[in-house]
């Protein structure tokens, strides 16, 4: 039982860092896109 638990923990710890990295990159790009969209919207509003 303890071996299974240990194995499960190891498997869970492995994908966490990689997926975390991907999430961070996605969040950064997403935040950048949102900022661009907001700036564009503000510019359009100002011009209009």
N, C-alpha and C positions, 0 to 999 in steps of 0.2 A: 504493500500500500504506500509506504513512504517513497519507494522508488518511483511509482507512478506519479505521485504528487510532485516529486522533484523534477521528473521529466516534463510534466505539464508546465511547471514554472519556467523551466529553461526554454521550452518552446514559446511560451508567452513573452518572455523577456526578449527573445531574438527579434521578432517582427515589430515590437514596439518602437525601437529606435528608428528603424528604416521608415515605418509609416509615419512616425513623428516628423522626421525630416521632410518627407513628401508633403505632409500637412502644412508645415511651416512654409515651404516653397509655394504651395498652392495659395495659402493665406496671403503671402506677400504679393504675388501676382494679382490675386483677387482684389486686395486692398488698392493696389495701383490702378487697376481698371476702374474700380468704384470712384477713386479720387478723380481720375480723368473724366469719367462720366459726369460727376458733380461739377467739375470746373466747366465742362462744355455746357451743361445745363445753365449754370450761372451766366456764362458768356452769352448764350442765346437769350436768356431773360433780359440781360442788360441791353443787348442789341435791340431786342423787341421793345 
